[in-house]
C-alpha cells in the first residue's frame, strides 16, 4: 500500500526526525510534536555506526553526515597503565562509522525536513485510538491532532510507552556518566576512538574534528547522586588516569559538562498496540556501552517508513516492522548490559582477568562481532 494518512510522531530527537525524513522520502504525510521549546540536542558527541549509516544512505543523508563529522578508522582499548587491550579496525564494513556532535546530526536531520512539520513546545500526554485513526492529546490543553498512526519516539521516559504499557521506572545499571566536548585536539589520534579501563572506572575520547574532542567518563555510583561541580567530580575520580585525560577534562568549560545516570529497560517482545507504536529509546532503551542507541533509532525509522510504504495495512506494516527490528535491538540491549557489567568490574583480580581476556580475544572474533553490528536490512 501507499499509506495515505498522517503519521503523528511524538519527539523531535534523532529517531523522530529520522522517521520524518524517511516518511518524507516515501511521500507519506507526517507531523512531529516536541515538548521542548527549541530544537536542540545535548552538547555531546555520538557515534553513528555503520548500520545506521547504511540506513541513512537509503534516505540520501549519508554523505552529509560524513561531511559534518569525523569518519573513524579504528577503535582502541587500553588499561590505566597504557597496556593495549584491543584494537579494532572499522574498515570494510560497507559503510563508514562516524563520530559527530549530536547538535550537528540533529541539525542535519531537521534540515532535511520540509518546513512546517515540526511543532515545538507541544508535549503529547495521551493518545486515543479506534479502528479509524488516532488522536494526540497535549499537556497544554490545546487543540488535539488526528492521524492514521501514532509513533512514540519520545525517549527513555516515553509518555506514549507509558500509556501503552504502564511501565515502571527504567532499571539503573549501577554506574553514572559525565560527558563533555573540549575545544582542542589531543589524547586520541584523529579518526580513532579510545577507551581506557580502570577498576570501576572508564574514560573514552574521540575527535569530532580538527579542534574538537568528545570525551565521556563512567564510574560506579549510587543512583541520583548529586554534585555541584561535574567537571571537578571527574577530575577527582580520575586523578590517577593519565595527564592527557585530565588535561582534556580541564580544557572543557565546566558549565558544559553533563552528568547522566545510565539506565535501560528489559527488552519486550512487542512495541505496538493497534495504531500506536514505539521507536528508538521509547521502544528499546539501551546502555551506551556499545554506542548503538542513536544508531538503532535511525535504523528503526528507515525500516518503519519502508514497511508503511510497502505493506497492505497498518497492522501488517507494524508486524513487519517488529519482525525486522525486535530481535536485533533485543540482542544489542542485552549485549550492552552484559558488556557494562564486565567493563565496570572493581576487583583487582577480576579486572586483571578481564584485561587478560580482552588481550587474548582473536581478531577474527572481534571482526565477526563488528560485521554483525554493521549489518542493516529493511526486512
C-alpha positions as CSV (number, residue, x, y, z in Angstrom):
1,X,0.0,0.0,0.0
2,X,0.9,3.6,-0.1
3,X,0.0,4.9,3.4
4,X,-2.2,7.9,2.7
5,X,-2.9,9.0,6.3
6,X,-0.8,11.3,8.5
7,X,1.7,9.7,10.9
8,X,1.9,11.6,14.2
9,X,5.3,11.5,15.8
10,X,6.0,12.2,19.5
11,X,9.5,13.6,19.9
12,X,11.9,15.5,17.7
13,X,15.1,13.8,18.7
14,X,17.3,11.8,16.4
15,X,14.7,9.0,16.0
16,X,11.7,11.2,15.4
17,X,13.5,13.4,12.9
18,X,15.0,10.4,11.1
19,X,11.5,9.0,10.8
20,X,10.2,12.3,9.4
21,X,12.9,12.3,6.8
22,X,12.2,8.7,5.8
23,X,8.5,9.2,5.6
24,X,9.0,12.4,3.5
25,X,11.1,10.4,1.0
26,X,8.3,7.8,0.9
27,X,5.8,10.6,0.3
28,X,3.9,9.8,3.5
29,X,2.4,12.7,5.4
30,X,3.7,13.3,9.0
31,X,3.7,15.8,11.8
32,X,6.3,15.9,14.6
33,X,5.5,17.2,18.1
34,X,8.3,18.1,20.5
35,X,7.9,19.1,24.2
36,X,11.0,21.4,24.1
37,X,10.5,24.9,23.0
38,X,13.7,25.0,21.0
39,X,15.1,22.3,18.7
40,X,18.4,21.3,20.2
41,X,20.3,18.2,21.3
42,X,22.7,17.9,24.3
43,X,26.2,19.3,23.7
44,X,27.9,15.9,23.4
45,X,29.1,13.6,20.8
46,X,27.6,10.4,19.3
47,X,28.8,7.6,17.1
48,X,26.7,6.8,14.0
49,X,27.5,3.2,13.5
50,X,27.9,1.6,10.1
51,X,24.4,0.0,10.2
52,X,22.8,3.4,10.8
53,X,25.0,4.9,8.0
54,X,23.6,2.2,5.7
55,X,20.1,3.3,6.7
56,X,20.9,7.0,6.1
57,X,22.2,6.0,2.7
58,X,18.6,4.8,1.9
59,X,17.2,8.3,2.5
60,X,20.0,10.3,1.0
61,X,21.7,11.6,4.1
62,X,24.9,9.5,4.4
63,X,27.2,12.0,2.6
64,X,26.0,14.9,4.6
65,X,26.5,13.2,8.0
66,X,30.0,12.1,6.9
67,X,30.8,15.7,6.0
68,X,29.7,17.0,9.3
69,X,31.6,14.5,11.5
70,X,34.8,12.5,11.6
71,X,35.0,9.2,9.8
72,X,36.7,6.7,12.1
73,X,39.3,4.1,11.1
74,X,39.7,2.2,14.4
75,X,38.8,1.7,18.0
76,X,41.4,1.1,20.7
77,X,41.2,-0.1,24.3
78,X,43.9,0.3,27.0
79,X,44.1,0.0,30.7
80,X,45.2,2.8,33.0
81,X,48.8,1.7,32.8
82,X,48.6,2.2,29.0
83,X,48.7,-1.5,28.0
84,X,46.9,-2.2,24.8
85,X,43.8,-4.4,25.4
86,X,42.2,-4.3,22.0
87,X,42.5,-2.8,18.5
88,X,39.5,-2.9,16.2
89,X,39.7,-1.6,12.6
90,X,36.5,-0.2,11.1
91,X,37.4,-0.8,7.5
92,X,35.5,-2.9,5.0
93,X,32.2,-2.7,6.8
94,X,30.3,-1.5,3.8
95,X,29.7,1.9,5.3
96,X,31.6,4.4,7.5
97,X,31.5,4.8,11.3
98,X,31.2,8.5,12.1
99,X,31.8,10.4,15.3
100,X,29.7,13.6,15.2
101,X,28.4,16.3,17.5
102,X,24.8,15.5,18.5
103,X,23.8,19.0,17.7
104,X,25.1,18.8,14.1
105,X,23.5,15.4,13.5
106,X,20.2,16.8,14.8
107,X,20.5,19.9,12.6
108,X,21.2,17.7,9.5
109,X,18.1,15.6,10.1
110,X,16.0,18.7,10.9
111,X,17.3,20.4,7.8
112,X,16.2,17.5,5.6
113,X,12.5,18.1,6.5
114,X,10.2,20.4,4.7
115,X,9.2,23.5,6.8
116,X,6.1,23.4,9.0
117,X,6.2,19.7,10.1
118,X,7.9,20.1,13.5
119,X,5.8,21.7,16.2
120,X,7.8,22.8,19.3
121,X,6.5,23.3,22.8
122,X,3.8,20.6,22.3
123,X,4.1,17.7,24.7
124,X,1.9,14.7,23.9
125,X,0.4,13.4,27.2
126,X,-2.1,10.9,25.8
127,X,-3.4,9.0,22.8
128,X,-6.9,8.0,21.9
129,X,-7.4,5.5,19.1
130,X,-10.1,3.4,17.3
131,X,-10.2,1.4,14.2
132,X,-10.2,4.6,12.1
133,X,-7.3,6.5,13.5
134,X,-5.6,8.2,16.4
135,X,-5.9,11.4,18.3
136,X,-2.9,13.0,20.1
137,X,-3.7,14.9,23.3
138,X,-1.4,17.7,24.6
139,X,-0.4,18.7,28.1
140,X,-1.2,22.3,27.5
141,X,-4.8,21.5,26.8
142,X,-4.6,22.9,23.3
143,X,-6.2,21.6,20.2
144,X,-5.6,17.8,19.6
145,X,-4.3,16.4,16.4
146,X,-5.6,13.4,14.4
147,X,-3.9,11.0,12.1
148,X,-3.8,7.4,11.0
149,X,-0.9,6.3,13.2
150,X,1.0,7.4,16.3
151,X,4.7,6.8,16.8
152,X,6.2,7.3,20.2
153,X,9.8,8.5,19.6
154,X,9.9,10.4,22.9
155,X,12.8,8.7,24.6
156,X,13.5,6.6,27.7
157,X,10.6,8.0,29.7
158,X,8.2,8.0,26.8
159,X,4.7,9.2,27.6
160,X,3.4,7.1,24.7
161,X,5.0,4.0,26.0
162,X,3.7,4.7,29.5
163,X,0.2,4.8,28.1
164,X,0.6,1.6,26.1
165,X,2.3,-0.5,28.7
166,X,2.2,1.4,32.0
167,X,5.9,0.7,32.6
168,X,7.7,1.0,35.9
169,X,10.8,3.2,36.2
170,X,13.8,2.3,34.0
171,X,16.5,0.0,35.5
172,X,19.6,1.6,36.8
173,X,22.8,0.0,35.6
174,X,24.8,0.8,38.7
175,X,27.0,3.4,37.1
176,X,26.8,7.0,36.0
177,X,28.5,9.1,33.3
178,X,29.9,12.5,32.6
179,X,30.2,13.9,29.0
180,X,31.9,16.9,27.6
181,X,33.4,18.4,24.4
182,X,36.9,20.0,24.7
183,X,37.7,22.7,22.2
184,X,41.0,21.1,21.3
185,X,42.7,18.1,19.8
186,X,44.7,15.7,21.9
187,X,44.7,12.3,23.7
188,X,43.5,10.4,20.7
189,X,44.7,10.4,17.1
190,X,42.4,11.8,14.5
191,X,40.0,9.0,13.3
192,X,40.3,6.9,16.4
193,X,38.1,6.2,19.4
194,X,39.9,5.3,22.6
195,X,38.6,3.8,25.8
196,X,40.7,3.5,29.0
197,X,39.6,0.9,31.5
198,X,40.3,1.0,35.2
199,X,38.6,-0.5,38.3
200,X,35.0,0.6,38.2
201,X,36.1,3.5,36.0
202,X,36.2,4.1,32.3
203,X,37.2,7.1,30.2
204,X,36.7,7.4,26.4
205,X,37.5,10.1,23.9
206,X,37.1,10.6,20.1
207,X,37.9,13.5,17.8
208,X,34.8,15.2,16.2
209,X,37.0,17.4,14.1
210,X,40.4,19.2,14.0
211,X,39.8,21.2,17.2
212,X,37.0,19.3,19.0
213,X,37.3,16.2,21.2
214,X,34.3,14.5,22.7
215,X,35.0,12.6,26.0
216,X,33.0,10.5,28.4
217,X,33.7,9.2,31.8
218,X,31.9,6.3,33.6
219,X,32.0,5.4,37.2
220,X,30.2,3.0,39.6
221,X,28.0,5.2,41.8
222,X,24.6,5.3,43.6
223,X,21.6,6.4,41.5
224,X,20.7,10.1,41.6
225,X,23.9,11.1,43.3
226,X,24.2,14.9,43.3
227,X,27.2,17.2,43.0
228,X,27.7,20.9,42.5
229,X,30.7,20.7,40.1
230,X,30.6,17.9,37.4
231,X,34.0,18.7,36.0
232,X,35.5,18.7,39.4
233,X,34.0,15.3,40.2
234,X,35.5,13.8,37.1
235,X,39.0,15.3,37.9
236,X,38.8,13.9,41.4
237,X,37.6,10.4,40.5
238,X,40.0,10.0,37.6
239,X,43.0,11.7,39.2
240,X,45.2,8.6,38.7
241,X,44.5,8.5,34.9
242,X,47.0,10.0,32.5
243,X,47.8,13.7,32.4
244,X,46.3,13.8,28.9
245,X,43.0,12.7,30.2
246,X,43.0,15.3,33.0
247,X,44.1,18.0,30.5
248,X,41.2,17.2,28.2
249,X,38.7,17.5,31.1
250,X,40.3,20.7,32.3
251,X,40.0,22.2,28.8
252,X,36.3,21.6,28.8
253,X,34.1,24.5,30.1
254,X,32.8,23.5,33.5
255,X,29.3,24.6,32.7
256,X,29.1,22.3,29.6
257,X,29.9,19.1,31.4
258,X,26.8,16.8,31.6
259,X,26.1,14.1,34.1
260,X,23.6,11.2,33.3
261,X,22.9,8.1,35.2
262,X,23.0,5.0,32.9
263,X,19.6,3.3,32.6
264,X,17.8,1.0,30.2
265,X,14.7,-1.3,30.2
266,X,14.4,-5.0,29.9
267,X,13.5,-5.7,26.2
268,X,9.9,-6.5,25.4
269,X,8.6,-8.6,22.5
270,X,6.2,-6.0,21.0
271,X,6.3,-2.3,20.6
272,X,2.8,-1.6,19.3
273,X,-0.9,-1.7,20.1
274,X,-3.2,-1.3,17.1
275,X,-2.4,2.1,15.6
276,X,0.2,3.2,18.2
277,X,3.9,2.0,18.1
278,X,7.3,2.9,19.5
279,X,10.7,3.7,18.1
280,X,14.2,4.2,19.4
281,X,14.7,4.7,23.1
282,X,11.0,4.6,23.7
283,X,10.9,1.0,22.3
284,X,14.3,-0.4,23.3
285,X,16.4,1.9,25.5
286,X,19.9,0.7,25.9
287,X,23.0,1.4,27.9
288,X,25.6,3.3,25.8
289,X,28.3,0.7,26.2
290,X,28.2,-0.4,22.5
291,X,27.4,3.1,21.2
292,X,24.3,1.9,19.4
293,X,21.4,3.9,20.9
294,X,21.0,6.7,18.4
295,X,22.0,4.3,15.6
296,X,19.3,1.9,16.4
297,X,16.7,4.7,16.3
298,X,17.9,5.7,12.8
299,X,17.6,2.1,11.6
300,X,14.1,1.8,13.2
301,X,13.0,5.0,11.4
302,X,14.1,3.9,7.9
303,X,12.6,0.3,8.4
304,X,9.3,1.6,9.7
305,X,8.9,4.0,6.7
306,X,9.7,1.2,4.3
307,X,7.1,-1.1,5.9
308,X,4.4,1.6,5.8
309,X,5.1,2.2,2.1
310,X,5.1,-1.5,1.1
311,X,2.6,-3.3,3.3
312,X,-1.1,-3.7,2.7
313,X,-2.3,-2.3,6.0
314,X,-1.2,-0.6,9.2
315,X,-1.4,-4.0,11.1
316,X,0.8,-5.7,8.5
317,X,3.2,-2.8,8.4
318,X,3.7,-2.7,12.2
319,X,4.1,-6.5,12.3
320,X,6.7,-6.3,9.6
321,X,8.5,-3.5,11.4
322,X,8.7,-5.6,14.6
323,X,9.8,-8.7,12.8
324,X,12.7,-6.7,11.2
325,X,13.7,-4.9,14.4
326,X,12.8,-6.6,17.7
327,X,15.3,-9.4,17.6
328,X,18.2,-7.2,16.5
329,X,17.6,-4.5,19.1
330,X,17.0,-7.0,21.9
331,X,20.3,-8.6,21.2
332,X,22.0,-5.2,21.3
333,X,20.3,-4.2,24.6
334,X,21.3,-7.4,26.3
335,X,24.8,-7.4,25.0
336,X,25.3,-3.8,26.1
337,X,24.1,-4.6,29.6
338,X,26.5,-7.6,29.8
339,X,29.3,-5.5,28.4
340,X,28.8,-2.9,31.1
341,X,28.8,-5.4,33.9
342,X,32.3,-6.6,32.7
343,X,33.6,-3.1,32.0
344,X,32.7,-1.8,35.4
345,X,34.3,-4.5,37.4
346,X,36.1,-3.3,40.5
347,X,38.1,-6.2,42.0
348,X,41.8,-6.3,41.4
349,X,41.8,-10.0,40.3
350,X,38.6,-9.7,38.3
351,X,39.9,-6.7,36.4
352,X,43.2,-8.5,35.7
353,X,41.4,-11.5,34.3
354,X,39.1,-9.2,32.3
355,X,42.0,-7.4,30.7
356,X,43.7,-10.7,30.0
357,X,40.6,-12.0,28.3
358,X,40.4,-8.8,26.1
359,X,44.1,-9.1,25.1
360,X,43.5,-12.8,24.2
361,X,40.4,-12.3,22.1
362,X,41.2,-13.3,18.5
363,X,40.8,-10.6,15.8
364,X,38.6,-13.0,13.9
365,X,36.1,-12.9,16.8
366,X,36.2,-9.2,17.0
367,X,35.8,-8.9,13.3
368,X,32.7,-11.2,13.3
369,X,31.0,-9.2,16.0
370,X,31.7,-5.9,14.2
371,X,30.3,-7.2,11.0
372,X,27.2,-8.3,12.8
373,X,26.7,-4.9,14.4
374,X,27.3,-3.2,11.0
375,X,24.6,-5.1,9.2
376,X,21.3,-3.4,8.2
377,X,18.2,-4.8,6.5
378,X,14.9,-3.3,5.5
379,X,13.1,-6.6,6.2
